[in-house]
Amino acid sequence: MRVPLAALAGVAALAGALSFALLAAAISTDFWYIIDTRRLERGALGVRGGAGGANRSQPEPLSSHSGLWRTCRVQSPCAPLMNPFWQENVTVSDSSRQLLAMHGTFVILLPFSLILMVFGGMTGFLSFLLRTSLLLLLTGTLFLFGALVTLTGISMYIAYSAAAFREALCLLEETALLDQVDIRFGWSLALGWVSFFAELLTGASFLAAARVLSLRRRQDQAI
């Protein structure tokens, strides 16, 4: 079955635009990591009420959600995360230094993937306009490399979150309280995953277009 080149161009354009938009939204939003302490706070209020209600003041909610650049609490302004590109004279522990290195890695990789998609979009437009199979092949390879960069950045963030959680466990004295805290990844990370698969589809579409165009030229030369 012959696949129309125009159909592949449409799939590549739609998937590429979707991938760019989703990754840009993921990077700019602050719902990568969510900490929900409502169960813990309800339990604490119940204990206070059972003790006679001596102090009925409503405590400040501790729930928070974090992005790549900052962390936000319910009733407090968002605070920037610690700068991973710290000065050399700043003294930090080895575990904190590792966390900063991981943070610096994914905050570079994910925006870099956006830049690759911009260049891929420009070369992709030229490749379909000029109908050059080599340029289509290079564009597909560029998008696949960008997808690898996105995957590496997301994987690094997941590893960073796990390492930060272990670090928090070491610093927290009452680890039993964590059973009443809901910790999960948020929809910003889900957008990053969808962007990764869309980027893969874009790269595959360009490679398929290069294959179709190359076969057509061979057939024309044979005739």
DRENBA-593406 format. One line per field, with one value per atom (N, C-alpha, C): residue in one letter; atom name; x, y, z. Coordinates in Angstrom, 1 decimal. Example, Ala and Ser with C-alpha at 12.3 -4.5 7.8 and 13.67 -1.06 7.14 Angstrom:
2
aa: [A; A; A; S; S; S];
at: [N; CA; C; N; CA; C];
east: [13.2; 12.3; 13.2; 12.8; 13.7; 12.9];
north: [-5.7; -4.5; -3.3; -2.2; -1.1; 0.0];
up: [7.8; 7.8; 7.8; 7.1; 7.1; 7.9];
This chain:
223
aa: [M; M; M; R; R; R; V; V; V; P; P; P; L; L; L; A; A; A; A; A; A; L; L; L; A; A; A; G; G; G; V; V; V; A; A; A; A; A; A; L; L; L; A; A; A; G; G; G; A; A; A; L; L; L; S; S; S; F; F; F; A; A; A; L; L; L; L; L; L; A; A; A; A; A; A; A; A; A; I; I; I; S; S; S; T; T; T; D; D; D; F; F; F; W; W; W; Y; Y; Y; I; I; I; I; I; I; D; D; D; T; T; T; R; R; R; R; R; R; L; L; L; E; E; E; R; R; R; G; G; G; A; A; A; L; L; L; G; G; G; V; V; V; R; R; R; G; G; G; G; G; G; A; A; A; G; G; G; G; G; G; A; A; A; N; N; N; R; R; R; S; S; S; Q; Q; Q; P; P; P; E; E; E; P; P; P; L; L; L; S; S; S; S; S; S; H; H; H; S; S; S; G; G; G; L; L; L; W; W; W; R; R; R; T; T; T; C; C; C; R; R; R; V; V; V; Q; Q; Q; S; S; S; P; P; P; C; C; C; A; A; A; P; P; P; L; L; L; M; M; M; N; N; N; P; P; P; F; F; F; W; W; W; Q; Q; Q; E; E; E; N; N; N; V; V; V; T; T; T; V; V; V; S; S; S; D; D; D; S; S; S; S; S; S; R; R; R; Q; Q; Q; L; L; L; L; L; L; A; A; A; M; M; M; H; H; H; G; G; G; T; T; T; F; F; F; V; V; V; I; I; I; L; L; L; L; L; L; P; P; P; F; F; F; S; S; S; L; L; L; I; I; I; L; L; L; M; M; M; V; V; V; F; F; F; G; G; G; G; G; G; M; M; M; T; T; T; G; G; G; F; F; F; L; L; L; S; S; S; F; F; F; L; L; L; L; L; L; R; R; R; T; T; T; S; S; S; L; L; L; L; L; L; L; L; L; L; L; L; L; L; L; T; T; T; G; G; G; T; T; T; L; L; L; F; F; F; L; L; L; F; F; F; G; G; G; A; A; A; L; L; L; V; V; V; T; T; T; L; L; L; T; T; T; G; G; G; I; I; I; S; S; S; M; M; M; Y; Y; Y; I; I; I; A; A; A; Y; Y; Y; S; S; S; A; A; A; A; A; A; A; A; A; F; F; F; R; R; R; E; E; E; A; A; A; L; L; L; C; C; C; L; L; L; L; L; L; E; E; E; E; E; E; T; T; T; A; A; A; L; L; L; L; L; L; D; D; D; Q; Q; Q; V; V; V; D; D; D; I; I; I; R; R; R; F; F; F; G; G; G; W; W; W; S; S; S; L; L; L; A; A; A; L; L; L; G; G; G; W; W; W; V; V; V; S; S; S; F; F; F; F; F; F; A; A; A; E; E; E; L; L; L; L; L; L; T; T; T; G; G; G; A; A; A; S; S; S; F; F; F; L; L; L; A; A; A; A; A; A; A; A; A; R; R; R; V; V; V; L; L; L; S; S; S; L; L; L; R; R; R; R; R; R; R; R; R; Q; Q; Q; D; D; D; Q; Q; Q; A; A; A; I; I; I];
at: [N; CA; C; N; CA; C; N; CA; C; N; CA; C; N; CA; C; N; CA; C; N; CA; C; N; CA; C; N; CA; C; N; CA; C; N; CA; C; N; CA; C; N; CA; C; N; CA; C; N; CA; C; N; CA; C; N; CA; C; N; CA; C; N; CA; C; N; CA; C; N; CA; C; N; CA; C; N; CA; C; N; CA; C; N; CA; C; N; CA; C; N; CA; C; N; CA; C; N; CA; C; N; CA; C; N; CA; C; N; CA; C; N; CA; C; N; CA; C; N; CA; C; N; CA; C; N; CA; C; N; CA; C; N; CA; C; N; CA; C; N; CA; C; N; CA; C; N; CA; C; N; CA; C; N; CA; C; N; CA; C; N; CA; C; N; CA; C; N; CA; C; N; CA; C; N; CA; C; N; CA; C; N; CA; C; N; CA; C; N; CA; C; N; CA; C; N; CA; C; N; CA; C; N; CA; C; N; CA; C; N; CA; C; N; CA; C; N; CA; C; N; CA; C; N; CA; C; N; CA; C; N; CA; C; N; CA; C; N; CA; C; N; CA; C; N; CA; C; N; CA; C; N; CA; C; N; CA; C; N; CA; C; N; CA; C; N; CA; C; N; CA; C; N; CA; C; N; CA; C; N; CA; C; N; CA; C; N; CA; C; N; CA; C; N; CA; C; N; CA; C; N; CA; C; N; CA; C; N; CA; C; N; CA; C; N; CA; C; N; CA; C; N; CA; C; N; CA; C; N; CA; C; N; CA; C; N; CA; C; N; CA; C; N; CA; C; N; CA; C; N; CA; C; N; CA; C; N; CA; C; N; CA; C; N; CA; C; N; CA; C; N; CA; C; N; CA; C; N; CA; C; N; CA; C; N; CA; C; N; CA; C; N; CA; C; N; CA; C; N; CA; C; N; CA; C; N; CA; C; N; CA; C; N; CA; C; N; CA; C; N; CA; C; N; CA; C; N; CA; C; N; CA; C; N; CA; C; N; CA; C; N; CA; C; N; CA; C; N; CA; C; N; CA; C; N; CA; C; N; CA; C; N; CA; C; N; CA; C; N; CA; C; N; CA; C; N; CA; C; N; CA; C; N; CA; C; N; CA; C; N; CA; C; N; CA; C; N; CA; C; N; CA; C; N; CA; C; N; CA; C; N; CA; C; N; CA; C; N; CA; C; N; CA; C; N; CA; C; N; CA; C; N; CA; C; N; CA; C; N; CA; C; N; CA; C; N; CA; C; N; CA; C; N; CA; C; N; CA; C; N; CA; C; N; CA; C; N; CA; C; N; CA; C; N; CA; C; N; CA; C; N; CA; C; N; CA; C; N; CA; C; N; CA; C; N; CA; C; N; CA; C; N; CA; C; N; CA; C; N; CA; C; N; CA; C; N; CA; C; N; CA; C; N; CA; C; N; CA; C; N; CA; C; N; CA; C; N; CA; C; N; CA; C; N; CA; C; N; CA; C; N; CA; C; N; CA; C; N; CA; C; N; CA; C; N; CA; C; N; CA; C; N; CA; C; N; CA; C; N; CA; C; N; CA; C; N; CA; C; N; CA; C; N; CA; C; N; CA; C; N; CA; C; N; CA; C; N; CA; C; N; CA; C; N; CA; C; N; CA; C; N; CA; C; N; CA; C; N; CA; C; N; CA; C; N; CA; C; N; CA; C; N; CA; C; N; CA; C; N; CA; C; N; CA; C; N; CA; C; N; CA; C; N; CA; C; N; CA; C; N; CA; C; N; CA; C; N; CA; C];
east: [0.8; 0.0; 0.9; 0.6; 1.4; 0.8; 1.7; 1.3; 1.5; 0.5; 0.7; 1.7; 2.6; 3.6; 2.9; 1.8; 1.0; 0.5; 0.1; -0.4; 0.7; 1.8; 3.0; 3.4; 3.3; 3.6; 2.7; 1.4; 0.4; 0.6; 0.8; 1.1; 2.3; 3.4; 4.6; 4.4; 3.6; 3.4; 2.5; 1.4; 0.5; 1.2; 2.0; 2.7; 3.8; 4.5; 5.6; 5.0; 3.9; 3.3; 2.8; 2.2; 1.6; 2.8; 3.8; 5.0; 5.6; 5.8; 6.3; 5.4; 4.1; 3.2; 3.1; 3.1; 2.9; 4.2; 5.4; 6.6; 6.8; 6.4; 6.5; 5.5; 4.3; 3.4; 3.9; 4.5; 5.1; 6.2; 7.1; 8.2; 7.8; 6.7; 6.3; 5.3; 4.8; 3.8; 4.5; 3.8; 4.4; 3.7; 3.3; 2.6; 3.3; 4.6; 5.4; 5.3; 5.3; 5.4; 4.4; 3.5; 2.5; 2.5; 2.5; 2.5; 1.1; 0.3; -1.0; -1.1; -1.2; -1.2; -2.6; -3.6; -5.0; -5.4; -5.0; -5.3; -4.6; -3.3; -2.6; -3.2; -3.6; -4.1; -5.5; -6.3; -7.6; -7.4; -6.4; -6.1; -5.6; -4.8; -4.3; -5.5; -6.4; -7.5; -8.4; -8.6; -9.4; -8.8; -7.4; -6.8; -7.0; -6.9; -7.1; -8.5; -9.5; -10.8; -11.1; -10.5; -10.7; -10.0; -9.0; -8.3; -9.0; -10.2; -10.9; -11.0; -10.2; -10.3; -9.7; -8.6; -7.9; -7.4; -6.9; -6.4; -7.1; -8.1; -8.9; -8.5; -7.3; -6.8; -6.5; -6.9; -6.6; -5.2; -4.5; -3.1; -2.9; -1.8; -1.6; -1.4; -2.1; -2.0; -0.6; -0.1; 1.3; 1.4; 0.2; 0.2; 1.0; 1.7; 2.5; 2.5; 2.9; 3.1; 4.4; 5.2; 6.5; 6.6; 7.4; 7.7; 9.3; 9.8; 11.2; 12.0; 11.3; 12.0; 11.6; 10.4; 9.9; 8.9; 8.6; 7.7; 6.6; 5.4; 4.3; 3.4; 3.0; 2.1; 0.8; -0.2; -1.6; -1.8; -1.3; -1.5; -0.2; 0.8; 2.1; 2.5; 3.2; 3.7; 4.8; 4.9; 5.8; 7.2; 8.1; 9.5; 10.3; 11.4; 12.3; 13.0; 13.3; 14.1; 15.6; 16.4; 17.8; 18.5; 19.2; 19.9; 20.9; 20.8; 21.7; 23.1; 23.1; 24.4; 25.0; 25.2; 25.7; 27.2; 27.6; 29.0; 29.9; 31.1; 32.0; 32.3; 32.2; 32.6; 31.4; 30.2; 29.1; 29.4; 29.2; 29.5; 28.2; 28.1; 26.9; 27.4; 26.5; 26.8; 26.9; 27.5; 27.6; 26.3; 25.3; 24.0; 23.3; 23.4; 22.8; 23.5; 24.8; 25.6; 25.1; 24.8; 24.3; 22.9; 22.0; 20.7; 20.8; 21.7; 21.9; 22.4; 23.3; 23.8; 22.6; 21.8; 20.7; 19.7; 19.4; 18.5; 19.0; 20.3; 20.9; 20.9; 20.9; 20.8; 19.5; 18.4; 17.1; 16.6; 17.0; 16.6; 17.3; 18.4; 19.1; 18.5; 18.3; 17.9; 16.5; 15.6; 14.2; 14.0; 14.6; 14.5; 15.3; 16.4; 17.2; 16.4; 15.6; 14.7; 13.7; 13.3; 12.4; 13.2; 14.4; 15.3; 15.5; 15.7; 15.8; 14.6; 13.4; 12.2; 12.0; 12.4; 12.3; 13.2; 14.4; 15.3; 14.7; 14.2; 13.6; 12.4; 11.6; 10.4; 10.8; 11.9; 12.4; 13.0; 13.8; 14.3; 13.3; 12.3; 11.2; 10.4; 10.1; 9.3; 10.1; 11.4; 12.2; 12.3; 12.4; 12.5; 11.3; 10.1; 8.9; 8.7; 9.1; 9.0; 9.9; 11.2; 12.1; 12.1; 11.3; 11.2; 12.6; 13.4; 14.7; 14.7; 15.0; 14.9; 16.0; 17.2; 18.3; 17.9; 17.3; 16.9; 15.8; 14.9; 13.9; 14.5; 15.5; 16.1; 16.8; 17.5; 18.2; 17.2; 16.1; 15.0; 14.5; 14.2; 13.7; 14.7; 15.9; 17.0; 17.0; 16.9; 16.9; 15.8; 14.6; 13.5; 13.6; 14.2; 14.4; 15.5; 16.5; 17.5; 16.8; 15.9; 15.2; 14.4; 13.7; 12.9; 13.8; 15.0; 15.9; 16.3; 16.5; 16.9; 15.7; 14.5; 13.3; 13.2; 13.4; 13.3; 14.3; 15.5; 16.6; 16.3; 15.7; 15.4; 14.3; 13.2; 12.1; 12.6; 13.4; 14.0; 14.9; 15.6; 16.5; 15.6; 14.5; 13.6; 13.0; 12.6; 12.1; 13.1; 14.4; 15.5; 15.8; 15.7; 15.9; 14.8; 13.6; 12.5; 12.7; 13.1; 13.3; 14.5; 15.5; 16.7; 16.3; 15.5; 15.1; 14.2; 13.4; 12.5; 13.3; 14.4; 15.2; 16.0; 16.4; 17.0; 16.1; 14.8; 13.9; 13.6; 13.6; 13.4; 14.5; 15.7; 16.9; 16.8; 16.2; 16.1; 14.9; 13.9; 12.6; 12.7; 12.4; 12.5; 11.2; 10.0; 8.8; 8.4; 9.0; 8.7; 7.3; 6.7; 5.4; 4.3; 4.6; 3.7; 3.5; 4.5; 4.5; 3.4; 2.9; 1.8; 0.5; 0.4; -0.8; -0.6; 0.5; 0.8; 0.7; 0.0; -0.1; 0.9; 1.8; 2.9; 2.8; 2.7; 2.5; 3.1; 3.3; 3.7; 2.4; 2.5; 1.4; 1.2; 0.3; -0.1; 1.0; 1.8; 2.9; 3.8; 4.1; 5.0; 4.3; 2.9; 2.2; 2.3; 2.2; 2.4; 3.7; 4.8; 6.1; 6.2; 5.5; 5.5; 4.7; 3.6; 2.8; 3.7; 4.4; 5.3; 6.3; 6.9; 7.9; 7.4; 6.2; 5.7; 5.3; 4.8; 4.5; 5.8; 6.9; 8.1; 8.7; 8.5; 8.8; 8.0; 6.7; 5.9; 6.3; 6.7; 7.2; 8.4; 9.4; 10.6; 10.3; 9.5; 9.1; 8.4; 7.6; 6.9; 7.9; 8.9; 9.9; 10.7; 11.1; 11.8; 11.0; 9.7; 8.9; 8.7; 8.6; 8.5; 9.8; 10.9; 12.2; 12.2; 11.7; 11.7; 10.8; 9.6; 8.6; 9.2; 9.8; 10.3; 11.5; 12.3; 13.4; 12.9; 11.9; 11.4; 10.7; 10.0; 9.4; 10.4; 11.5; 12.6; 13.2; 13.4; 14.0; 13.0; 11.7; 10.8; 10.8; 10.9; 10.9; 12.1; 13.3; 14.5; 14.5; 13.8; 13.7; 12.8; 11.8; 11.0; 11.7];
north: [-1.2; 0.0; 1.2; 2.1; 3.3; 4.4; 5.0; 6.0; 7.4; 8.2; 9.5; 10.4; 11.0; 11.9; 13.0; 13.5; 14.6; 14.2; 12.9; 12.4; 12.3; 11.8; 11.8; 13.2; 14.1; 15.5; 16.1; 15.7; 16.2; 15.6; 14.3; 13.6; 14.2; 14.4; 15.0; 16.4; 17.2; 18.6; 18.6; 17.8; 17.8; 17.2; 16.1; 15.5; 16.4; 17.0; 17.9; 19.1; 19.7; 20.9; 20.5; 19.3; 18.8; 18.5; 17.9; 17.6; 18.9; 19.9; 21.2; 21.9; 21.9; 22.6; 21.9; 20.6; 19.8; 20.0; 19.9; 20.0; 21.4; 22.4; 23.8; 24.0; 23.4; 23.5; 22.8; 21.6; 20.9; 21.6; 22.2; 22.9; 24.2; 24.8; 26.1; 25.9; 24.7; 24.5; 23.9; 24.0; 23.6; 22.4; 21.4; 20.2; 18.9; 18.9; 17.7; 16.8; 17.4; 16.6; 17.2; 16.4; 16.9; 16.2; 17.0; 16.5; 16.9; 16.0; 16.3; 15.9; 16.8; 16.6; 16.7; 16.7; 16.9; 15.8; 14.6; 13.5; 13.7; 14.1; 14.4; 15.5; 16.6; 17.8; 17.5; 16.7; 16.3; 15.5; 14.6; 13.8; 14.7; 15.7; 16.6; 17.4; 17.8; 18.6; 17.7; 16.4; 15.6; 15.3; 15.2; 15.1; 16.3; 17.5; 18.7; 18.9; 18.4; 18.5; 17.6; 16.4; 15.4; 15.9; 16.7; 17.2; 18.3; 18.7; 19.8; 21.1; 21.1; 22.3; 23.5; 23.3; 24.5; 25.4; 24.9; 25.7; 25.4; 26.2; 25.9; 26.7; 27.3; 28.0; 27.1; 27.5; 26.6; 26.7; 25.6; 25.6; 25.8; 26.4; 26.6; 25.3; 25.1; 23.8; 23.6; 22.4; 22.0; 21.4; 21.2; 20.7; 21.6; 21.0; 21.7; 21.0; 21.7; 21.2; 21.9; 21.1; 21.6; 21.4; 22.3; 22.2; 22.0; 22.4; 22.3; 23.4; 24.5; 25.7; 26.2; 25.8; 26.4; 25.4; 25.6; 24.9; 25.8; 25.4; 26.3; 25.6; 26.4; 25.9; 26.6; 26.1; 26.6; 28.0; 28.5; 29.8; 30.6; 30.2; 30.9; 31.1; 32.2; 32.4; 31.3; 31.1; 30.1; 30.5; 29.6; 29.9; 29.1; 29.8; 29.1; 28.0; 26.9; 25.9; 26.3; 25.6; 26.0; 26.0; 27.0; 27.2; 26.0; 25.2; 24.1; 24.5; 25.8; 26.3; 27.2; 26.6; 27.3; 27.7; 28.7; 29.1; 28.0; 27.9; 26.9; 27.0; 28.2; 28.4; 28.0; 27.6; 27.3; 25.8; 25.7; 24.4; 23.6; 22.4; 21.6; 20.2; 19.3; 17.9; 17.2; 16.0; 15.2; 14.8; 14.5; 14.2; 15.4; 16.5; 17.7; 18.1; 17.9; 18.2; 17.3; 16.0; 15.1; 15.6; 16.0; 16.5; 17.7; 18.6; 19.8; 19.4; 18.5; 18.1; 17.4; 16.6; 16.0; 17.1; 18.1; 19.2; 20.0; 20.3; 21.0; 20.3; 19.0; 18.2; 18.2; 18.0; 18.0; 19.4; 20.4; 21.8; 22.3; 21.6; 21.9; 21.0; 19.7; 18.8; 19.1; 19.4; 19.6; 20.8; 22.0; 23.1; 22.9; 22.1; 21.8; 21.0; 20.1; 19.4; 20.3; 21.4; 22.3; 23.0; 23.4; 24.0; 23.1; 21.8; 20.8; 20.7; 20.8; 20.7; 21.9; 23.1; 24.3; 24.1; 23.7; 23.4; 22.3; 21.3; 20.2; 20.7; 21.6; 22.1; 22.9; 23.7; 24.5; 23.6; 22.6; 21.7; 20.8; 20.4; 19.6; 20.4; 21.6; 22.4; 22.5; 22.8; 22.9; 21.5; 20.4; 19.1; 18.7; 19.0; 18.7; 19.7; 20.9; 21.9; 21.6; 21.2; 20.8; 19.4; 18.5; 17.1; 16.5; 16.6; 16.1; 15.0; 13.8; 12.6; 12.7; 13.2; 13.3; 14.2; 15.4; 16.3; 15.8; 15.0; 14.3; 13.4; 12.6; 11.7; 12.4; 13.5; 14.2; 14.8; 15.3; 15.8; 14.8; 13.6; 12.5; 12.1; 12.0; 11.7; 12.7; 14.0; 15.1; 15.0; 14.7; 14.5; 13.3; 12.2; 11.0; 11.3; 12.1; 12.5; 13.4; 14.3; 15.2; 14.3; 13.3; 12.4; 11.7; 11.3; 10.7; 11.7; 13.0; 14.0; 14.2; 14.2; 14.4; 13.2; 12.0; 10.8; 10.9; 11.3; 11.4; 12.4; 13.6; 14.6; 14.2; 13.5; 13.0; 12.0; 11.0; 10.0; 10.6; 11.6; 12.2; 12.9; 13.5; 14.1; 13.1; 11.9; 10.9; 10.4; 10.2; 9.8; 10.8; 12.1; 13.2; 13.2; 13.0; 13.0; 11.9; 10.7; 9.6; 9.8; 10.5; 10.8; 11.9; 12.8; 13.9; 13.3; 12.3; 11.7; 10.9; 10.2; 9.5; 10.4; 11.6; 12.6; 13.1; 13.3; 13.8; 12.8; 11.5; 10.5; 10.5; 10.7; 10.8; 11.9; 13.1; 14.2; 14.3; 13.5; 13.5; 12.5; 13.0; 12.1; 11.2; 11.7; 10.9; 10.4; 9.3; 8.8; 8.2; 7.9; 7.3; 8.3; 9.6; 10.6; 10.5; 9.9; 9.9; 8.9; 8.0; 7.1; 7.9; 9.1; 9.9; 11.1; 11.0; 12.0; 11.4; 11.9; 11.4; 12.1; 11.4; 11.9; 11.3; 12.1; 11.5; 12.5; 12.0; 12.8; 13.4; 14.6; 15.4; 15.4; 16.2; 16.2; 16.8; 17.7; 18.3; 17.2; 16.2; 15.1; 14.3; 14.1; 13.4; 14.1; 15.4; 16.1; 15.9; 15.8; 15.5; 14.1; 13.1; 11.8; 11.8; 12.5; 12.5; 13.2; 14.3; 15.0; 14.1; 13.2; 12.3; 11.4; 10.8; 9.9; 10.6; 11.8; 12.6; 12.9; 13.2; 13.5; 12.2; 11.1; 9.8; 9.6; 9.9; 9.8; 10.8; 12.0; 12.9; 12.4; 12.0; 11.4; 10.3; 9.3; 8.2; 8.6; 9.7; 10.2; 10.7; 11.5; 12.0; 10.9; 9.9; 8.8; 8.0; 7.8; 7.1; 8.0; 9.3; 10.1; 10.1; 10.0; 9.9; 8.6; 7.5; 6.2; 6.2; 6.8; 6.8; 7.7; 8.8; 9.7; 9.0; 8.3; 7.6; 6.4; 5.7; 4.6; 5.2; 6.3; 6.9; 7.3; 7.9; 8.4; 7.2; 6.1; 4.9; 4.3; 4.3; 3.9; 4.7; 6.1; 7.0; 6.8; 6.5; 6.3; 5.0; 4.0; 2.7; 2.8; 3.6; 3.8; 4.6];
up: [0.0; 0.0; 0.0; -1.0; -1.1; -0.1; 0.7; 1.6; 1.0; 0.9; 0.3; 1.1; 0.4; 1.0; 1.8; 1.3; 1.9; 3.3; 3.4; 4.6; 5.7; 5.2; 6.2; 6.6; 5.7; 6.0; 7.1; 6.9; 7.9; 9.2; 9.3; 10.5; 11.2; 10.5; 11.0; 11.6; 10.9; 11.3; 12.6; 12.6; 13.7; 15.0; 14.8; 15.9; 16.4; 15.5; 16.0; 16.7; 16.2; 16.9; 18.3; 18.3; 19.6; 20.6; 20.1; 21.0; 21.6; 20.7; 21.2; 22.2; 21.9; 22.8; 24.2; 24.1; 25.4; 26.3; 25.6; 26.4; 26.9; 26.1; 26.6; 27.8; 27.7; 28.8; 30.1; 29.9; 31.0; 31.7; 30.9; 31.5; 32.3; 31.8; 32.4; 33.5; 33.8; 34.9; 36.1; 37.2; 38.5; 39.1; 38.3; 38.8; 38.4; 38.5; 38.3; 39.5; 40.7; 41.9; 42.9; 43.4; 44.3; 45.7; 46.7; 48.1; 48.7; 49.0; 49.6; 51.0; 51.9; 53.4; 54.0; 53.3; 53.8; 54.8; 54.5; 55.5; 56.8; 56.8; 58.0; 58.7; 58.0; 58.7; 59.3; 58.6; 59.2; 60.5; 60.5; 61.7; 62.8; 62.5; 63.6; 64.1; 63.3; 63.8; 64.7; 64.3; 65.1; 66.5; 66.5; 67.8; 68.7; 68.1; 68.8; 69.3; 68.5; 68.9; 70.1; 70.0; 71.1; 72.4; 72.3; 73.5; 74.2; 73.7; 74.3; 73.5; 72.4; 71.5; 72.1; 72.9; 73.5; 72.4; 71.4; 70.3; 69.0; 68.6; 67.4; 66.2; 66.3; 65.1; 64.0; 62.8; 61.6; 61.2; 61.2; 60.8; 59.3; 58.9; 57.5; 56.7; 55.6; 54.9; 54.4; 54.5; 54.1; 52.7; 52.1; 50.7; 49.8; 48.8; 47.9; 46.6; 45.5; 44.2; 43.6; 42.9; 42.5; 41.0; 40.4; 39.0; 38.9; 37.7; 37.5; 38.1; 38.3; 38.8; 40.2; 40.6; 41.9; 42.5; 43.8; 44.6; 45.1; 45.1; 45.5; 46.6; 47.6; 48.7; 48.5; 49.2; 49.0; 49.3; 50.5; 50.9; 51.0; 50.3; 50.3; 48.8; 48.6; 47.2; 46.8; 45.6; 45.1; 45.4; 45.7; 46.1; 45.1; 44.5; 43.6; 44.2; 43.5; 44.0; 44.1; 44.8; 45.0; 43.6; 43.3; 42.1; 41.9; 40.8; 40.7; 40.2; 39.7; 39.2; 40.2; 41.4; 42.6; 42.4; 43.2; 43.2; 43.9; 43.5; 43.9; 45.4; 46.0; 47.4; 48.3; 47.8; 48.7; 49.2; 50.5; 51.1; 51.2; 50.6; 50.7; 50.9; 51.4; 51.6; 50.2; 50.3; 49.0; 48.4; 49.3; 48.8; 48.2; 48.8; 48.2; 46.9; 46.9; 45.6; 44.5; 44.8; 43.8; 43.3; 44.3; 43.9; 43.0; 43.3; 42.5; 41.1; 41.0; 39.7; 38.9; 39.5; 38.8; 38.4; 39.3; 38.9; 37.8; 37.8; 36.7; 35.4; 35.4; 34.2; 33.5; 34.3; 33.6; 33.2; 34.0; 33.6; 32.3; 32.0; 30.7; 29.6; 29.8; 28.8; 28.2; 29.1; 28.6; 27.7; 28.2; 27.2; 26.0; 26.1; 24.9; 23.9; 24.4; 23.5; 22.7; 23.4; 22.7; 21.6; 21.8; 20.8; 19.6; 19.9; 18.8; 18.0; 18.6; 17.9; 17.0; 17.5; 16.6; 15.4; 15.5; 14.4; 13.5; 14.1; 13.4; 12.6; 13.1; 12.4; 11.2; 11.3; 10.2; 9.1; 9.4; 8.4; 7.8; 8.6; 8.1; 7.1; 7.3; 6.3; 5.0; 5.1; 3.9; 3.2; 4.0; 3.3; 2.6; 3.1; 2.3; 1.2; 1.4; 0.3; -0.9; -0.6; -1.6; -2.0; -1.3; -1.5; -1.6; -0.6; -0.5; 0.5; 0.1; 1.0; 2.0; 1.6; 2.6; 3.7; 3.4; 4.4; 5.3; 4.7; 5.4; 6.4; 6.0; 6.8; 8.0; 7.7; 8.8; 9.8; 9.3; 10.2; 11.1; 10.5; 11.3; 12.4; 12.0; 13.0; 14.1; 13.7; 14.7; 15.7; 15.2; 16.1; 17.0; 16.5; 17.3; 18.4; 18.0; 19.0; 20.1; 19.6; 20.6; 21.5; 21.0; 21.8; 22.9; 22.5; 23.4; 24.5; 24.1; 25.1; 26.1; 25.5; 26.4; 27.4; 26.9; 27.7; 28.8; 28.5; 29.4; 30.5; 30.1; 31.0; 32.0; 31.5; 32.3; 33.3; 32.8; 33.6; 34.7; 34.4; 35.4; 36.4; 36.0; 37.0; 38.0; 37.4; 38.3; 39.3; 38.8; 39.7; 40.7; 40.3; 41.2; 42.3; 41.9; 42.9; 43.9; 43.4; 44.3; 45.3; 44.8; 45.6; 46.7; 46.2; 47.2; 48.2; 47.9; 48.9; 49.9; 49.4; 50.4; 51.3; 50.7; 51.6; 52.6; 52.2; 53.2; 54.3; 53.9; 54.9; 56.0; 55.5; 56.4; 57.4; 56.9; 57.8; 58.7; 58.3; 59.0; 60.2; 61.3; 62.5; 62.6; 62.3; 62.5; 61.1; 60.6; 59.3; 59.2; 60.4; 60.3; 59.8; 59.9; 59.4; 57.9; 57.2; 55.7; 55.3; 56.1; 55.8; 55.6; 56.1; 56.0; 55.0; 54.2; 53.2; 51.8; 50.9; 49.6; 48.7; 48.1; 47.3; 45.9; 44.9; 43.5; 42.5; 41.3; 40.2; 39.6; 39.1; 38.6; 37.1; 36.6; 35.2; 34.4; 35.0; 34.1; 33.6; 34.5; 34.0; 33.0; 33.1; 32.1; 30.8; 30.8; 29.5; 28.9; 29.7; 29.2; 28.5; 29.1; 28.6; 27.2; 27.1; 25.9; 24.8; 25.2; 24.3; 23.8; 24.6; 24.2; 23.1; 23.3; 22.3; 21.0; 21.1; 19.9; 19.2; 19.9; 19.2; 18.5; 19.1; 18.5; 17.2; 17.2; 16.0; 15.0; 15.3; 14.4; 13.7; 14.4; 13.8; 12.9; 13.3; 12.5; 11.2; 11.3; 10.1; 9.1; 9.6; 8.6; 8.0; 8.8; 8.2; 7.2; 7.5; 6.5; 5.3; 5.4; 4.2; 3.4; 4.0; 3.3; 2.6; 3.2; 2.5; 1.3; 1.5; 0.4; -0.8; -0.5; -1.5; -2.3; -1.5; -2.1; -3.1; -2.6; -3.5; -4.7; -4.6; -5.8; -6.8; -6.3; -7.3; -7.9; -7.2; -7.8; -8.9; -8.6; -9.6; -10.9; -10.6; -11.8; -12.6; -12.0; -12.7; -13.5; -12.9; -13.6; -14.8; -14.7; -15.9; -17.0];
